[in-house]
Amino acid sequence: MRGRTPFAVLVVTLLSAGLLGLLMLNTALNEGSFTLSRLKKQTTEGTDQQQTLQQQIAEQSAPDALERRARELGMVAGGDPAFLNPDGTVTGTAKPAEDKPPVPRPSTAAPSDPAAAASPRASASPGDPGIDLAPAPPASATPPASATPPASAPPAGPGSPSAGAQR
């Protein structure tokens, strides 16, 4: 009986160590599996986002979309082109581009709004990268009185009191 006790303790210890080792290995494999699942999900989301962006680029670079955007910017289609051949001769006749229909500009303000009529930027669309110009003053406008000296004032000479103030 005495000889069997140390052997039984050894067998139980080895079995316990083996089971503990298998449990640790299984835990490590499951952790790697969760990491792999998370990375696959991120890859799928990234691929979906890339495909969405590629689809948006394809939609915006389609000929009809480019034409619509060019018309919104005030561009007009060119006529038949002329080609320069390698020997120096010209094939075709070039004509300047003509805008047959007027280019409609979307209006964001009501037509009865006087502030919208005074500001050219108020009637442009928010995404319009047009030039923001201030309205020119009327041609009959006189310069402000402070800009011109009064005609009755004598010129300031070297001995006048105002000449010393200017120095």
C-alpha positions as CSV (number, residue, x, y, z in Angstrom):
1,M,0.0,0.0,0.0
2,R,2.8,2.3,0.8
3,G,4.3,1.8,-2.7
4,R,1.1,2.7,-4.4
5,T,0.5,6.1,-2.7
6,P,3.4,8.0,-4.3
7,F,2.5,6.5,-7.7
8,A,-1.1,7.6,-7.4
9,V,-0.1,11.1,-6.3
10,L,2.2,11.3,-9.4
11,V,-0.5,10.1,-11.8
12,V,-3.0,12.6,-10.3
13,T,-0.5,15.4,-10.5
14,L,0.4,14.5,-14.2
15,L,-3.3,14.3,-15.1
16,S,-4.1,17.6,-13.4
17,A,-1.1,19.3,-15.1
18,G,-2.2,17.9,-18.5
19,L,-5.8,19.1,-18.0
20,L,-4.6,22.6,-16.9
21,G,-2.3,22.8,-20.0
22,L,-5.2,21.8,-22.3
23,L,-7.4,24.4,-20.7
24,M,-4.7,27.1,-21.2
25,L,-4.2,26.1,-24.8
26,N,-7.9,26.1,-25.5
27,T,-8.2,29.6,-24.0
28,A,-5.3,30.9,-26.1
29,L,-6.9,29.5,-29.3
30,N,-10.3,31.0,-28.5
31,E,-8.7,34.4,-27.9
32,G,-7.0,34.2,-31.3
33,S,-10.3,33.2,-32.8
34,F,-12.1,36.2,-31.3
35,T,-9.3,38.5,-32.6
36,L,-9.5,36.9,-36.0
37,S,-13.3,37.4,-36.1
38,R,-12.9,41.1,-35.1
39,L,-10.3,41.7,-37.8
40,K,-12.5,40.0,-40.4
41,K,-15.4,42.2,-39.4
42,Q,-13.1,45.3,-39.7
43,T,-11.9,44.1,-43.2
44,T,-15.5,43.6,-44.3
45,E,-16.5,47.1,-43.1
46,G,-13.5,48.6,-44.8
47,T,-14.2,46.8,-48.1
48,D,-17.9,48.0,-48.0
49,Q,-16.7,51.5,-47.4
50,Q,-14.2,51.3,-50.3
51,Q,-16.9,50.0,-52.6
52,T,-19.3,52.7,-51.6
53,L,-16.7,55.4,-52.3
54,Q,-15.8,53.8,-55.6
55,Q,-19.5,53.8,-56.5
56,Q,-19.8,57.5,-55.6
57,I,-16.8,58.3,-57.7
58,A,-18.2,56.4,-60.6
59,E,-21.5,58.2,-60.3
60,Q,-19.9,61.6,-60.1
61,S,-17.5,61.0,-63.0
62,A,-20.3,59.7,-65.4
63,P,-20.7,61.9,-68.5
64,D,-24.2,63.1,-67.6
65,A,-23.1,64.0,-64.1
66,L,-20.1,65.9,-65.4
67,E,-22.2,67.7,-67.9
68,R,-24.8,68.7,-65.3
69,R,-22.1,69.9,-62.9
70,A,-20.4,71.9,-65.7
71,R,-23.7,73.6,-66.6
72,E,-24.3,74.5,-63.0
73,L,-20.9,76.2,-63.1
74,G,-21.9,78.1,-66.2
75,M,-19.8,76.1,-68.7
76,V,-21.2,75.5,-72.2
77,A,-20.6,72.6,-74.6
78,G,-18.0,73.2,-77.3
79,G,-18.9,72.8,-81.0
80,D,-17.2,70.5,-83.5
81,P,-13.5,70.6,-83.0
82,A,-10.8,71.2,-85.6
83,F,-7.8,68.8,-85.8
84,L,-4.3,69.6,-86.7
85,N,-2.8,66.8,-88.8
86,P,0.9,65.8,-88.5
87,D,1.7,67.4,-91.9
88,G,0.3,70.8,-90.7
89,T,-3.1,70.8,-92.4
90,V,-6.2,71.5,-90.5
91,T,-9.2,69.2,-90.7
92,G,-12.6,70.7,-89.8
93,T,-13.5,74.3,-88.8
94,A,-13.4,75.5,-85.3
95,K,-16.2,77.7,-84.0
96,P,-16.6,79.4,-80.6
97,A,-18.8,77.7,-78.1
98,E,-22.4,79.1,-78.0
99,D,-24.8,78.7,-75.1
100,K,-28.2,78.3,-76.8
101,P,-30.4,78.0,-73.6
102,P,-29.7,80.3,-70.7
103,V,-28.0,78.6,-67.8
104,P,-30.5,78.5,-64.9
105,R,-29.1,79.4,-61.6
106,P,-30.9,78.0,-58.5
107,S,-32.3,80.7,-56.3
108,T,-32.3,80.3,-52.6
109,A,-33.9,83.6,-51.7
110,A,-37.4,84.9,-52.5
111,P,-37.5,87.3,-55.5
112,S,-39.2,90.0,-53.4
113,D,-36.2,90.1,-51.0
114,P,-34.3,93.3,-51.7
115,A,-31.2,92.1,-49.9
116,A,-31.0,89.1,-52.2
117,A,-31.3,91.3,-55.2
118,A,-28.4,93.5,-54.0
119,S,-26.0,90.7,-53.2
120,P,-24.9,88.5,-56.1
121,R,-23.8,85.9,-53.6
122,A,-27.3,85.5,-52.1
123,S,-28.8,84.0,-55.2
124,A,-26.0,81.5,-55.8
125,S,-26.2,78.0,-54.5
126,P,-24.4,77.2,-51.3
127,G,-22.0,74.8,-53.0
128,D,-21.3,77.2,-55.9
129,P,-17.6,78.2,-55.9
130,G,-18.4,81.3,-57.9
131,I,-16.7,84.6,-57.4
132,D,-18.0,86.8,-54.7
133,L,-18.1,90.4,-56.1
134,A,-19.2,93.5,-54.3
135,P,-21.5,95.7,-56.3
136,A,-19.8,98.7,-57.9
137,P,-20.8,102.2,-56.7
138,P,-23.0,104.2,-59.0
139,A,-21.2,106.3,-61.6
140,S,-22.8,109.5,-60.4
141,A,-21.7,109.1,-56.8
142,T,-19.5,111.9,-55.4
143,P,-16.7,111.1,-53.0
144,P,-17.3,111.7,-49.3
145,A,-16.8,115.2,-48.0
146,S,-14.0,114.1,-45.7
147,A,-11.9,112.9,-48.6
148,T,-11.6,116.4,-50.2
149,P,-10.4,119.5,-48.4
150,P,-12.9,122.4,-48.4
151,A,-12.3,124.9,-51.2
152,S,-12.3,128.0,-48.8
153,A,-9.5,126.7,-46.6
154,P,-6.1,128.4,-47.3
155,P,-3.2,126.1,-48.1
156,A,-1.0,125.3,-45.1
157,G,2.2,127.2,-45.4
158,P,5.5,126.8,-43.5
159,G,4.5,129.5,-41.0
160,S,0.9,128.4,-40.4
161,P,0.0,126.7,-37.1
162,S,-1.4,123.7,-38.9
163,A,1.9,123.1,-40.7
164,G,3.5,122.3,-37.3
165,A,0.8,119.9,-36.4
166,Q,1.5,117.9,-39.6
167,R,5.1,117.4,-38.9
